[in-house]
Amino acid sequence: MSTVLLIIHLFVTLALIGVVLIQRSEGGGLGIGSSQGMGSFMSGRGTANLLTRTTAILAVIFMLLSLTLALLDRGTSATPGRSLLDTPAPTSTPAPPPPAAPSGPSAPTN
């Protein structure tokens, strides 16, 4: 179930990004909101209203899917009921000292 919702969430995210990029900004941007881009299908104002509604609908779907996925994933952590911030940070232990060299002169070997 969670995998299916995650795939739908991915598609909604990509659609939302695309719709936002298509919209006409104050300076023109990447928008196709003029009558030249759409032919005689819709006026510039009609295109803006359609894209605004589409953005709002996709944003609501995106938020609902995000909340649903967060609630579904709530109980699947390795340590249920504990926060990541509750666990102590791993401490590094100091390296053991090197073995001590024998003291005094060593006897020559023949």
C-alpha positions, 0 to 999 in steps of 0.5 A, spaced: 500 500 500 505 504 501 509 503 495 503 504 491 502 511 495 509 513 494 508 512 486 502 516 486 506 521 490 511 521 485 507 522 479 503 528 483 510 531 485 512 531 477 505 534 475 505 539 480 512 541 478 510 541 471 504 546 472 508 551 476 513 551 471 508 552 465 504 558 469 506 565 466 510 569 471 510 577 472 516 577 467 513 572 462 518 566 464 516 559 462 509 561 461 504 559 455 499 563 458 499 568 452 494 567 446 499 565 441 502 559 445 495 556 446 492 558 439 485 560 440 483 554 445 483 559 451 484 566 452 490 568 457 485 569 463 482 562 462 489 559 461 491 562 468 485 560 472 485 553 469 493 553 471 491 556 478 486 551 479 490 545 477 496 547 482 491 548 488 488 541 487 495 538 486 497 541 492 492 539 496 493 532 493 500 532 495 499 534 502 494 529 503 499 524 500 504 526 504 500 526 511 498 519 509 505 516 507 507 519 514 502 516 518 503 509 515 510 510 516 510 512 523 510 505 526 515 502 522 522 505 525 527 500 528 526 503 535 518 504 535 516 509 540 523 512 541 525 519 537 532 519 533 534 525 538 533 520 544 539 515 542 545 518 545 551 519 540 556 514 539 562 515 542 569 514 540 573 510 544 581 512 544 586 507 541 589 502 545 597 505 547 602 501 542 606 495 546 612 498 550 619 496 547 623 492 552 628 497 556 635 496 556 640 494 551 639 488 547 644 482 547 647 481 540 645 474 537 650 470 533 
